């Protein structure tokens, strides 16, 4: 009998609305410089890959290796708003919209993890980046791992944040696809509809408690940027590619220093996955963040930025 496919890989459960009152003070606290003070329009760029536009933010400079940020399923470069200004104080930082997400066009070929890895290699070539600290969240973690395997010469260090790389293959996409189809015909299927919902405290918690631990403690303007990627044309194909992707058996070939970051209460990717990842990759270490869900870089920006910068600068 085939293994039963689960609706969600993780066994973590959402926090109650009241639990937010007991969260640590740094939960949802913005780092400095504050992303709201940045003139983002001045740093927006687009490159062309195989005749298709790929949009990105390119900001900062310095002698150290640039930091390249890759969002997850349904995301866009704005998922890293709480991190980019701090990271860019001493380094070049590039945050991309993967093809089919944000403002980037769909790729000409079928979406795949391998195809995304090629796109990252092309972006590095076009931006004259010889070596980077590659950071990926969720699906972006799987893409980052694939890139490290396919183009090891480009990667100085690797950071996998809530990486959807292992038990996602046990995920049953049918209920999620059906739910997405239903939601697409409601106000919640559009960014403006979700933005309207998150202005109300209880609705904000119900809408986002699967994604982040305490939605009511994250600023509504940040949540609005997070949900702006809803309805991306590449969403369904990328979900299929992520579930079909197979990198687990190759992880031991990743030779660069690797940081695995995981929220202990992540409802989408279980902690056991990141524990396993950190054992499979020879030079990996695990950083677990308590009372945190799927987006540590948004939920705990100050701590996340501290850990990432310390790891990126290590000898």
BAKOLKE-91296 format. One record per residue (C-alpha): residue number from 0; residue in three letters; y negated, z negated, x. Coordinates in pm, whole numbers, plus 50000, padded with zeros to 5 digits. Layout:
+-----+------+-------+-------+-------+
!  nr ! rest ! north !    up !  east !
+-----+------+-------+-------+-------+
! NUM !  ALA !     Y !     Z !     X !
...
+-----+------+-------+-------+-------+
//
This chain:
+-----+------+-------+-------+-------+
!  nr ! rest ! north !    up !  east !
+-----+------+-------+-------+-------+
!   0 !  UNK ! 50000 ! 50000 ! 50000 !
!   1 !  UNK ! 49656 ! 50091 ! 50143 !
!   2 !  UNK ! 49421 ! 49806 ! 50233 !
!   3 !  UNK ! 49194 ! 49700 ! 49950 !
!   4 !  UNK ! 48837 ! 49819 ! 50006 !
!   5 !  UNK ! 48576 ! 49554 ! 49940 !
!   6 !  UNK ! 48241 ! 49597 ! 49766 !
!   7 !  UNK ! 48071 ! 49394 ! 50040 !
!   8 !  UNK ! 48227 ! 49328 ! 50382 !
!   9 !  UNK ! 48064 ! 48985 ! 50424 !
!  10 !  UNK ! 48161 ! 48666 ! 50242 !
!  11 !  UNK ! 47811 ! 48514 ! 50278 !
!  12 !  UNK ! 47634 ! 48427 ! 49955 !
!  13 !  UNK ! 47264 ! 48448 ! 49868 !
!  14 !  UNK ! 47038 ! 48146 ! 49897 !
!  15 !  UNK ! 46896 ! 47996 ! 49581 !
!  16 !  UNK ! 46530 ! 48039 ! 49499 !
!  17 !  UNK ! 46476 ! 47667 ! 49561 !
!  18 !  UNK ! 46632 ! 47683 ! 49908 !
!  19 !  UNK ! 46319 ! 47854 ! 50042 !
!  20 !  UNK ! 46139 ! 47521 ! 50026 !
!  21 !  UNK ! 46371 ! 47389 ! 50299 !
!  22 !  UNK ! 46351 ! 47687 ! 50539 !
!  23 !  UNK ! 46215 ! 47632 ! 50889 !
!  24 !  UNK ! 45839 ! 47695 ! 50933 !
!  25 !  UNK ! 45891 ! 48010 ! 51142 !
!  26 !  UNK ! 46075 ! 48194 ! 50866 !
!  27 !  UNK ! 45869 ! 48502 ! 50772 !
!  28 !  UNK ! 45586 ! 48402 ! 51010 !
!  29 !  UNK ! 45417 ! 48705 ! 51168 !
!  30 !  UNK ! 45388 ! 48731 ! 51544 !
!  31 !  UNK ! 45074 ! 48819 ! 51739 !
!  32 !  UNK ! 44913 ! 49065 ! 51753 !
!  33 !  UNK ! 44948 ! 49090 ! 51376 !
!  34 !  UNK ! 45072 ! 49433 ! 51266 !
!  35 !  UNK ! 44795 ! 49446 ! 51004 !
!  36 !  UNK ! 44535 ! 49470 ! 51281 !
!  37 !  UNK ! 44678 ! 49791 ! 51430 !
!  38 !  UNK ! 44537 ! 50137 ! 51357 !
!  39 !  UNK ! 44882 ! 50287 ! 51303 !
!  40 !  UNK ! 44750 ! 50633 ! 51220 !
!  41 !  UNK ! 44635 ! 50670 ! 51580 !
!  42 !  UNK ! 44992 ! 50627 ! 51705 !
!  43 !  UNK ! 45183 ! 50849 ! 51462 !
!  44 !  UNK ! 45354 ! 51155 ! 51610 !
!  45 !  UNK ! 45598 ! 51424 ! 51510 !
!  46 !  UNK ! 45842 ! 51617 ! 51724 !
!  47 !  UNK ! 46055 ! 51916 ! 51633 !
!  48 !  UNK ! 46432 ! 51906 ! 51672 !
!  49 !  UNK ! 46630 ! 52215 ! 51575 !
!  50 !  UNK ! 46337 ! 52338 ! 51366 !
!  51 !  UNK ! 46302 ! 52009 ! 51174 !
!  52 !  UNK ! 46022 ! 51755 ! 51203 !
!  53 !  UNK ! 46106 ! 51403 ! 51314 !
!  54 !  UNK ! 45830 ! 51147 ! 51271 !
!  55 !  UNK ! 45777 ! 50843 ! 51490 !
!  56 !  UNK ! 45532 ! 50586 ! 51619 !
!  57 !  UNK ! 45455 ! 50590 ! 51993 !
!  58 !  UNK ! 45244 ! 50300 ! 52117 !
!  59 !  UNK ! 45184 ! 50094 ! 52430 !
!  60 !  UNK ! 45254 ! 50154 ! 52797 !
!  61 !  UNK ! 45369 ! 49980 ! 53110 !
!  62 !  UNK ! 45599 ! 50026 ! 53409 !
!  63 !  UNK ! 45908 ! 49878 ! 53242 !
!  64 !  UNK ! 46155 ! 50087 ! 53045 !
!  65 !  UNK ! 46029 ! 50182 ! 52698 !
!  66 !  UNK ! 46179 ! 50015 ! 52392 !
!  67 !  UNK ! 46322 ! 50259 ! 52135 !
!  68 !  UNK ! 46372 ! 50117 ! 51783 !
!  69 !  UNK ! 46617 ! 50265 ! 51529 !
!  70 !  UNK ! 46615 ! 50150 ! 51166 !
!  71 !  UNK ! 46908 ! 50109 ! 50930 !
!  72 !  UNK ! 47028 ! 50273 ! 50610 !
!  73 !  UNK ! 46741 ! 50325 ! 50367 !
!  74 !  UNK ! 46489 ! 50219 ! 50631 !
!  75 !  UNK ! 46211 ! 50382 ! 50829 !
!  76 !  UNK ! 46001 ! 50300 ! 51133 !
!  77 !  UNK ! 45803 ! 50043 ! 50931 !
!  78 !  UNK ! 46107 ! 49814 ! 50937 !
!  79 !  UNK ! 45981 ! 49716 ! 51285 !
!  80 !  UNK ! 45619 ! 49640 ! 51193 !
!  81 !  UNK ! 45658 ! 49271 ! 51275 !
!  82 !  UNK ! 45784 ! 49356 ! 51622 !
!  83 !  UNK ! 45606 ! 49663 ! 51756 !
!  84 !  UNK ! 45261 ! 49510 ! 51837 !
!  85 !  UNK ! 45409 ! 49221 ! 52038 !
!  86 !  UNK ! 45660 ! 49444 ! 52219 !
!  87 !  UNK ! 45388 ! 49699 ! 52299 !
!  88 !  UNK ! 45166 ! 49452 ! 52484 !
!  89 !  UNK ! 45347 ! 49533 ! 52808 !
!  90 !  UNK ! 45574 ! 49828 ! 52732 !
!  91 !  UNK ! 45581 ! 50163 ! 52563 !
!  92 !  UNK ! 45745 ! 50131 ! 52221 !
!  93 !  UNK ! 45881 ! 50419 ! 52012 !
!  94 !  UNK ! 46003 ! 50362 ! 51658 !
!  95 !  UNK ! 46153 ! 50661 ! 51479 !
!  96 !  UNK ! 46226 ! 50781 ! 51128 !
!  97 !  UNK ! 46582 ! 50907 ! 51155 !
!  98 !  UNK ! 46631 ! 51260 ! 51017 !
!  99 !  UNK ! 46652 ! 51233 ! 50638 !
! 100 !  UNK ! 46455 ! 50906 ! 50626 !
! 101 !  UNK ! 46089 ! 50810 ! 50611 !
! 102 !  UNK ! 45882 ! 51123 ! 50671 !
! 103 !  UNK ! 46145 ! 51299 ! 50881 !
! 104 !  UNK ! 46307 ! 51610 ! 50738 !
! 105 !  UNK ! 46678 ! 51637 ! 50677 !
! 106 !  UNK ! 46866 ! 51779 ! 50974 !
! 107 !  UNK ! 47001 ! 52133 ! 50954 !
! 108 !  UNK ! 47356 ! 52013 ! 51014 !
! 109 !  UNK ! 47552 ! 51750 ! 50825 !
! 110 !  UNK ! 47438 ! 51394 ! 50889 !
! 111 !  UNK ! 47667 ! 51203 ! 51128 !
! 112 !  UNK ! 47642 ! 50920 ! 51379 !
! 113 !  UNK ! 47704 ! 51172 ! 51656 !
! 114 !  UNK ! 47425 ! 51392 ! 51521 !
! 115 !  UNK ! 47185 ! 51100 ! 51517 !
! 116 !  UNK ! 47283 ! 51018 ! 51878 !
! 117 !  UNK ! 47197 ! 51376 ! 51975 !
! 118 !  UNK ! 46863 ! 51344 ! 51795 !
! 119 !  UNK ! 46779 ! 51030 ! 51995 !
! 120 !  UNK ! 46867 ! 51209 ! 52318 !
! 121 !  UNK ! 46639 ! 51499 ! 52219 !
! 122 !  UNK ! 46357 ! 51260 ! 52127 !
! 123 !  UNK ! 46383 ! 51094 ! 52470 !
! 124 !  UNK ! 46372 ! 51435 ! 52635 !
! 125 !  UNK ! 46068 ! 51549 ! 52434 !
! 126 !  UNK ! 45883 ! 51222 ! 52499 !
! 127 !  UNK ! 45982 ! 51226 ! 52868 !
! 128 !  UNK ! 46169 ! 50897 ! 52842 !
! 129 !  UNK ! 46423 ! 50879 ! 53123 !
! 130 !  UNK ! 46569 ! 50540 ! 53037 !
! 131 !  UNK ! 46512 ! 50304 ! 52744 !
! 132 !  UNK ! 46601 ! 49970 ! 52594 !
! 133 !  UNK ! 46767 ! 50096 ! 52276 !
! 134 !  UNK ! 46750 ! 49865 ! 51972 !
! 135 !  UNK ! 46929 ! 49943 ! 51645 !
! 136 !  UNK ! 46953 ! 49750 ! 51319 !
! 137 !  UNK ! 47242 ! 49786 ! 51072 !
! 138 !  UNK ! 47331 ! 50157 ! 51060 !
! 139 !  UNK ! 47084 ! 50195 ! 51346 !
! 140 !  UNK ! 47310 ! 49963 ! 51545 !
! 141 !  UNK ! 47603 ! 50196 ! 51494 !
! 142 !  UNK ! 47378 ! 50488 ! 51595 !
! 143 !  UNK ! 47262 ! 50298 ! 51905 !
! 144 !  UNK ! 47621 ! 50222 ! 52009 !
! 145 !  UNK ! 47713 ! 50587 ! 51961 !
! 146 !  UNK ! 47414 ! 50690 ! 52174 !
! 147 !  UNK ! 47513 ! 50449 ! 52450 !
! 148 !  UNK ! 47858 ! 50608 ! 52455 !
! 149 !  UNK ! 47737 ! 50968 ! 52437 !
! 150 !  UNK ! 47434 ! 50942 ! 52669 !
! 151 !  UNK ! 47480 ! 50636 ! 52892 !
! 152 !  UNK ! 47227 ! 50766 ! 53145 !
! 153 !  UNK ! 46950 ! 50715 ! 52886 !
! 154 !  UNK ! 47023 ! 50350 ! 52811 !
! 155 !  UNK ! 46907 ! 50070 ! 53039 !
! 156 !  UNK ! 46991 ! 49796 ! 52790 !
! 157 !  UNK ! 47133 ! 49792 ! 52438 !
! 158 !  UNK ! 47044 ! 49563 ! 52146 !
! 159 !  UNK ! 47261 ! 49566 ! 51833 !
! 160 !  UNK ! 47102 ! 49385 ! 51537 !
! 161 !  UNK ! 47332 ! 49320 ! 51241 !
! 162 !  UNK ! 47516 ! 49632 ! 51350 !
! 163 !  UNK ! 47719 ! 49809 ! 51081 !
! 164 !  UNK ! 47995 ! 49919 ! 51314 !
! 165 !  UNK ! 48323 ! 49749 ! 51219 !
! 166 !  UNK ! 48409 ! 49617 ! 50873 !
! 167 !  UNK ! 48177 ! 49870 ! 50708 !
! 168 !  UNK ! 48485 ! 50093 ! 50707 !
! 169 !  UNK ! 48634 ! 49849 ! 50455 !
! 170 !  UNK ! 48332 ! 49892 ! 50231 !
! 171 !  UNK ! 48400 ! 50057 ! 49897 !
! 172 !  UNK ! 48115 ! 50304 ! 49843 !
! 173 !  UNK ! 48202 ! 50391 ! 49483 !
! 174 !  UNK ! 48039 ! 50088 ! 49313 !
! 175 !  UNK ! 47736 ! 50114 ! 49539 !
! 176 !  UNK ! 47700 ! 50488 ! 49470 !
! 177 !  UNK ! 47726 ! 50429 ! 49096 !
! 178 !  UNK ! 47469 ! 50151 ! 49113 !
! 179 !  UNK ! 47234 ! 50366 ! 49320 !
! 180 !  UNK ! 47264 ! 50646 ! 49064 !
! 181 !  UNK ! 47175 ! 50411 ! 48780 !
! 182 !  UNK ! 46888 ! 50247 ! 48969 !
! 183 !  UNK ! 46744 ! 50586 ! 49062 !
! 184 !  UNK ! 46660 ! 50641 ! 48694 !
! 185 !  UNK ! 46478 ! 50308 ! 48662 !
! 186 !  UNK ! 46149 ! 50184 ! 48812 !
! 187 !  UNK ! 46351 ! 50005 ! 49083 !
! 188 !  UNK ! 46466 ! 50345 ! 49209 !
! 189 !  UNK ! 46116 ! 50425 ! 49330 !
! 190 !  UNK ! 45909 ! 50245 ! 49594 !
! 191 !  UNK ! 45621 ! 50186 ! 49354 !
! 192 !  UNK ! 45857 ! 50027 ! 49101 !
! 193 !  UNK ! 45997 ! 49785 ! 49357 !
! 194 !  UNK ! 45649 ! 49705 ! 49485 !
! 195 !  UNK ! 45553 ! 49608 ! 49131 !
! 196 !  UNK ! 45861 ! 49384 ! 49099 !
! 197 !  UNK ! 45808 ! 49201 ! 49426 !
! 198 !  UNK ! 45468 ! 49078 ! 49319 !
! 199 !  UNK ! 45656 ! 48836 ! 49093 !
! 200 !  UNK ! 45828 ! 48554 ! 49278 !
! 201 !  UNK ! 46153 ! 48537 ! 49083 !
! 202 !  UNK ! 46186 ! 48915 ! 49063 !
! 203 !  UNK ! 46125 ! 48938 ! 49437 !
! 204 !  UNK ! 46408 ! 48694 ! 49504 !
! 205 !  UNK ! 46652 ! 48870 ! 49271 !
! 206 !  UNK ! 46570 ! 49215 ! 49408 !
! 207 !  UNK ! 46598 ! 49133 ! 49779 !
! 208 !  UNK ! 46821 ! 48826 ! 49822 !
! 209 !  UNK ! 47109 ! 49046 ! 49936 !
! 210 !  UNK ! 46897 ! 49186 ! 50218 !
! 211 !  UNK ! 46699 ! 48885 ! 50343 !
! 212 !  UNK ! 46770 ! 48514 ! 50310 !
! 213 !  UNK ! 46442 ! 48396 ! 50158 !
! 214 !  UNK ! 46247 ! 48690 ! 50007 !
! 215 !  UNK ! 45972 ! 48467 ! 49869 !
! 216 !  UNK ! 45878 ! 48355 ! 50222 !
! 217 !  UNK ! 45814 ! 48706 ! 50350 !
! 218 !  UNK ! 45468 ! 48848 ! 50285 !
! 219 !  UNK ! 45459 ! 49092 ! 49996 !
! 220 !  UNK ! 45283 ! 49359 ! 50203 !
! 221 !  UNK ! 45571 ! 49348 ! 50453 !
! 222 !  UNK ! 45826 ! 49369 ! 50173 !
! 223 !  UNK ! 45635 ! 49664 ! 50028 !
! 224 !  UNK ! 45668 ! 49846 ! 50359 !
! 225 !  UNK ! 46041 ! 49767 ! 50370 !
! 226 !  UNK ! 46112 ! 49912 ! 50027 !
! 227 !  UNK ! 45900 ! 50221 ! 50093 !
! 228 !  UNK ! 46208 ! 50400 ! 50224 !
! 229 !  UNK ! 46384 ! 50397 ! 49887 !
! 230 !  UNK ! 46490 ! 50734 ! 49756 !
! 231 !  UNK ! 46529 ! 50889 ! 50103 !
! 232 !  UNK ! 46704 ! 51230 ! 50083 !
! 233 !  UNK ! 46944 ! 51137 ! 50363 !
! 234 !  UNK ! 47062 ! 50810 ! 50206 !
! 235 !  UNK ! 47392 ! 50914 ! 50047 !
! 236 !  UNK ! 47502 ! 51136 ! 50335 !
! 237 !  UNK ! 47414 ! 50868 ! 50591 !
! 238 !  UNK ! 47616 ! 50608 ! 50401 !
! 239 !  UNK ! 47916 ! 50840 ! 50407 !
! 240 !  UNK ! 47867 ! 50908 ! 50777 !
! 241 !  UNK ! 47836 ! 50538 ! 50855 !
! 242 !  UNK ! 48158 ! 50452 ! 50672 !
! 243 !  UNK ! 48341 ! 50743 ! 50836 !
! 244 !  UNK ! 48203 ! 50666 ! 51182 !
! 245 !  UNK ! 48454 ! 50539 ! 51437 !
! 246 !  UNK ! 48323 ! 50374 ! 51752 !
! 247 !  UNK ! 48518 ! 50046 ! 51753 !
! 248 !  UNK ! 48790 ! 50178 ! 51984 !
! 249 !  UNK ! 48535 ! 50300 ! 52241 !
! 250 !  UNK ! 48312 ! 49993 ! 52268 !
! 251 !  UNK ! 48473 ! 49876 ! 52592 !
! 252 !  UNK ! 48325 ! 50189 ! 52756 !
! 253 !  UNK ! 47968 ! 50063 ! 52703 !
! 254 !  UNK ! 47870 ! 49944 ! 53048 !
! 255 !  UNK ! 47506 ! 49843 ! 53005 !
! 256 !  UNK ! 47395 ! 49485 ! 52935 !
! 257 !  UNK ! 47407 ! 49437 ! 52558 !
! 258 !  UNK ! 47250 ! 49182 ! 52326 !
! 259 !  UNK ! 47410 ! 49134 ! 51985 !
! 260 !  UNK ! 47180 ! 48965 ! 51730 !
! 261 !  UNK ! 47310 ! 48840 ! 51398 !
! 262 !  UNK ! 47183 ! 48630 ! 51108 !
! 263 !  UNK ! 47448 ! 48377 ! 51017 !
! 264 !  UNK ! 47398 ! 48434 ! 50641 !
! 265 !  UNK ! 47397 ! 48816 ! 50654 !
! 266 !  UNK ! 47547 ! 48939 ! 50326 !
! 267 !  UNK ! 47593 ! 49297 ! 50441 !
! 268 !  UNK ! 47745 ! 49256 ! 50787 !
! 269 !  UNK ! 47965 ! 48951 ! 50851 !
! 270 !  UNK ! 47906 ! 48727 ! 51150 !
! 271 !  UNK ! 48268 ! 48791 ! 51253 !
! 272 !  UNK ! 48175 ! 49155 ! 51322 !
! 273 !  UNK ! 47907 ! 49059 ! 51572 !
! 274 !  UNK ! 48134 ! 48802 ! 51732 !
! 275 !  UNK ! 48395 ! 49074 ! 51775 !
! 276 !  UNK ! 48136 ! 49319 ! 51909 !
! 277 !  UNK ! 48022 ! 49073 ! 52172 !
! 278 !  UNK ! 48382 ! 49036 ! 52291 !
! 279 !  UNK ! 48457 ! 49409 ! 52302 !
! 280 !  UNK ! 48151 ! 49518 ! 52500 !
! 281 !  UNK ! 48203 ! 49397 ! 52859 !
! 282 !  UNK ! 47845 ! 49284 ! 52934 !
! 283 !  UNK ! 47746 ! 49161 ! 52587 !
! 284 !  UNK ! 47620 ! 48827 ! 52465 !
! 285 !  UNK ! 47569 ! 48706 ! 52109 !
! 286 !  UNK ! 47251 ! 48551 ! 51967 !
! 287 !  UNK ! 47312 ! 48395 ! 51625 !
! 288 !  UNK ! 47014 ! 48298 ! 51411 !
! 289 !  UNK ! 47069 ! 48032 ! 51146 !
! 290 !  UNK ! 46953 ! 48060 ! 50783 !
! 291 !  UNK ! 46885 ! 48431 ! 50831 !
! 292 !  UNK ! 47010 ! 48744 ! 50657 !
! 293 !  UNK ! 47040 ! 49111 ! 50748 !
! 294 !  UNK ! 46693 ! 49166 ! 50898 !
! 295 !  UNK ! 46633 ! 48905 ! 51171 !
! 296 !  UNK ! 46342 ! 49106 ! 51311 !
! 297 !  UNK ! 46160 ! 49071 ! 50977 !
! 298 !  UNK ! 46280 ! 48724 ! 50880 !
! 299 !  UNK ! 46226 ! 48557 ! 51221 !
! 300 !  UNK ! 45981 ! 48788 ! 51403 !
! 301 !  UNK ! 45856 ! 48540 ! 51663 !
! 302 !  UNK ! 46204 ! 48427 ! 51769 !
! 303 !  UNK ! 46343 ! 48780 ! 51757 !
! 304 !  UNK ! 46061 ! 48916 ! 51974 !
! 305 !  UNK ! 46099 ! 48630 ! 52222 !
! 306 !  UNK ! 46473 ! 48692 ! 52257 !
! 307 !  UNK ! 46437 ! 49070 ! 52283 !
! 308 !  UNK ! 46162 ! 49059 ! 52545 !
! 309 !  UNK ! 46349 ! 48801 ! 52752 !
! 310 !  UNK ! 46663 ! 49016 ! 52742 !
! 311 !  UNK ! 46474 ! 49338 ! 52821 !
! 312 !  UNK ! 46309 ! 49179 ! 53125 !
! 313 !  UNK ! 46622 ! 49015 ! 53267 !
! 314 !  UNK ! 46724 ! 49129 ! 53613 !
+-----+------+-------+-------+-------+
//
